[in-house]
């Protein structure tokens, strides 16, 4: 089971330094999200700071750039990293696409399938001068004059719902889970959907990546309190009700939602999240406890992506969590 890391930084310099530290500790890959920064620009910073670890987006938004732009950025990042880039894509949700980015939101599963096909077609053929005809692409008289590091760049898909999870298993080089993904939920709910989506593909053709919020402290309760804001944030999202219900946490989720409706911010939401809720959904506790929790993913996941808590806590708390995770990676690898 591969251990990878999603670094954090208040500046791009700090982000790149954290990625280098994680690589030095033994992380097999480093990943960047897209919300407060551009995933592709952040990935470029990490590509320049590292030499061995794969560099991935987890995830870039699939519909806010054209397929050609996504393909060009992937080619540039693969060149910059020396063939280490992984293009992780996610659909996002309707409000994010329509209200924040002003792009249409319809048929997300079909559109993501088409987007991946277009990116792969462009990457494979853009240097030949041949016509490119794929969903969303109709290109004539074009030839990219630069040598590509590879003619096929891995594409991973983030998925939560059943249809998108089956799509990821069917066409992706990897599947990336939500940040709250317990071993039990992975085994009982998600892996069966992945199995359905494989549809004749070998399971070894798909990298199953579990994303896990990780908080380590000598005081296990302090570790859980750092991670509580993130759990509270996700508890306010209606689409995740099934996740909380699966873990017997529907009542706890309802109380968090009530606190949110009363006007609580991310930091205040942490107070509505009990310790057992954090313990069920994150890797939080002492280093020994987190190592034990990680072992529960063995035989289920191929890769675990650890990320520090960020919701509702000051930067120095996230830095503390990040340092402890990188130490853990060094102990594990």
N, C-alpha and C positions, 0 to 999 in steps of 0.2 A: 504494500500500500504506500503510495507516494504522498509525501507531506509537502504542501505548497503554502504560499502565504500571500495575503492581500495587504500590502504595506499602507501606512497612513503618513501624511505629513501636512503641516500647516502651510508649507511652501513646497514647490516642486523640488527644490534642493533637498529638503528634509525627506520628501517622499522617495527620491532616488537613493538617498543615503540608507534609508530603511530597507529598500529592495536589495542593495548591495550587501548590507549586514545579513539579511535573510539568506541570500545566495551563499555567502561565506559560511553561514551556519549549516548549510546543507539543503535548503529549500530547492526542490526540483523545478519549480516555476514560481513566478510572481505575477500577480493579477491586479488590474486597476478597474474600478467601476466608472459609471457615467452618471453623475448627478450634479455635484458641485464643481466638477472639472470635466473637460472633454476626455473621453476614454482614450482616443487615439493620440492626443498630445501627451497625456500622462504616460502612455505606453512608449512613446518616443523617448521621454526622459528616462524611463527604466531601461530601455534598450541601450542607451548610451552609458548607463551606470553599471551594467552587468555584462558578464562575458559567457556564462555557462547556462544559467537558468533560462527556461522558456519564459517568454513575456506574453501575457494574454490579457484580453479585455474581458471583464466579467461584471457587467457586459456592456458592449456598445449598443445603442439603440438602432434597431434594424430599419426603421421606416423614416427616420429623420434625415437620412442622407440617401442619395440615389444609389442603386446597386453599383453603378460605375465608380462613384466616389468611394464607396466602401471598398471596392476591389482595388482601386488605386492606392488608398491609404494602407490597405493590407500589404500590397506589394512593396510600398515604401518602407513600412515597418519591418517586413521580412528582410529586406535588404539591409536596413539599419542594424538589425539584430543578428545578421549573419545566418538567416534561416531558422530563427528561434521563435517566430511569432505565431500566436494562436488567436484567431479571430473568434471571440465569443460574442454572440448576438442574442438579444432578447427583444420581444415585441413591445414591452412596456404596457401600460394600461391606457384606456380611452382618454381619460382626462389629461394625462401627460402628453399624449400625442396631439390631441386636438386643441387643448387650451394653452399648453406651454410651448408647443412647437408648431402649431398651425398646420398640421398634416392630417390627412384623412385617416380614419380608423374604421376599417371594414375587412372582413374575411381575414383576421390576423393569422390563422393557421395556414390558409392557402397562400397568403401573401408572403409569409416567411419561407414557405417551401419554394416559391418562385424567386425570392430574393437570393436564397442560397444557390439555386441553380444558375442564376444570372452571374453571381460573383464567381462561381467555379468556371463557368464558360468563359468569362472575360479573362480570368487569370491564366487559363490554359491556352487561350488563342490570341491574346492581345499583341503578342510579339510576332505573329505570323503574317499579318497583313490580310488575313482572310476575313470574310464577312462574319460578324457575330450576331446571331439571332437567338435571343433568349427572352423570357418574360421580363419586360421592362427595358430591354436593350434591342436596338436595331441599328447596327453600326456598320457603315461601309467606308472604305477609303481611309482606314485608321491602322496605324502600326506603331506600337510603343517601342521607341528606339533604344531602350535601356535593358541590359540583361537582368533577368529575374533570378533571385536566389533559388527559387523552386517554382515548378509549374503547377504545384498544388499546395495550397496553404490550409492547414487544419481549420475546420469550422465547428465550433461548439455552440450548442443552443441551450439557453436557460429556459426552464419550463416548470410550471407549477400545476396547471390543470391537466386533466387526462388526455385531451386531444393534442395539446402542445407537447406533452411528455412523450406520447407515442410518435409524434413527428420527429422529435429530437432523436429518439432511438432508431427511427427508420432512415434518416438522412444525415445525421450529425456524426462527426468524428468523436464528439463527446457530448455529454449531457451535464448541465450545471444545476444544482439544486438551489432552492431558497435557502437563506441564511439560517432559518430555524428548521432543521431537518434531523430529527433524532434517529438513532439506529432502528428503533421499532417502526417508526413511520416509513423509513426507507424500505425496510424489509417487507412490511405488510401492505403498504399502499402504493409505493412508487415503483419498486422493482417489478411487480406484476404488470404494471402499465408499460414499463420499459420492455419487458418480455413480449408483450403484445405488439409493440411497435417495431421490434426487430424484424419480424415477418421474414424469417429465413436467413437474416444476417447472423453471423457468429457473434456471440456476446463479447468475445475478445476484440471485435471491431469497434466497440464503443467504450470510451473512457468515462466511467461514472464518477463524477466529481461532486462530493458533498461539501457544501459551504457551511462553515461553523463559526459563529461568534464565540470567541475564546477570551476568557478573563482569568488570570492567574494571580494569586496572592497568598502569602503565608497565612493570612486570615481568610478562610473560605467565604465568610459572609461578606467581607469587603469585596471579594472578587465578584460575588453574585450581585451586589448592589451596583457595581460598575456596569454590569450587563443588563440591569433591569430596565433602563430607559429604552433600549432597543426592543426588548420584548413588549414593552408597553406601546411603543410606536406601531409595531406590526399587529398588536391586538386591536387597534382601532380600525384596521382594514377589514371590511366585510368579507372580502374574498378568502380570507384565511380562517374563517369560522370553522371549517371542517378540520383544519390542522389542530386547533385548540380543543375541539370536541373529541377528536381521536385520543388525545392525551388526558381526557377527563377534566379539562380546564375550561369548559364552556361558562361556568358560573364566574370563574376568575376573569375571563375575557369580558363578560358583561359588566363587571364592576370597573374594569379599566375603561370601557367605552363610556360608562356613566361619568367617570372622572374626566374623560376627554370632553364630553358634552358640557361639563360644568366650566370648561375653559382652562383646564390644566395644560401646561406646555409639556415638552418632552421630559424635562427634569422632574416636574411634578408628577408625571405619569409613573415614574419609577416607584413612587411611594404607594401606588395602587397595585403594584406587582409583587406578590409574595415570593419568598425565597424558593419555595418548591416549584413554582411556575418557571423561574429562571433555571433552576436545576434540571428540569425536564427538557428544556429546549435549547440550552447552550452548553458549552464546555467551560464551566466555571467552578473554581475551587483551588485547592493547592495544586502544585505541579504533579504530585503523585496522583491525585484524584483525576486530573485532566488526562494523564497518561492512561489511566484505567478506562476512562470514558472513550478515549480514542480507540482502544483495542476492540471496543464493541462494534466498530465499523469494519473490522477485518473480515474478509470474505463477502462483504456486501458492497463496499465502495472500492474503486481502484485508486482514487485520489481524494485527499482531504485538503480543502482550502481553508486555512485558519485566518480569521480577521479579528482585529481588536474592537472593543466596544467604542462607539462614538456618540450615541444619542444621549443628549441631556447631561453630559459630563464635560468638565473643563479639559483643555488640551493636555495639561500635565497628567491627568488621569489616563487619557488615551496613550500618552507616551509611556507611562509606567506599564500599562498592559502590553503595549507593543514590545518593550524590552523583555518582558517575561516570556512572551511567546517566542521570540527569537532565541532566547536561552533554551527554551524547551525544544525547539527544532534542532539546536545543536546537540542536545542530549539524545534525541531520537535518531539522528542520522550519523 
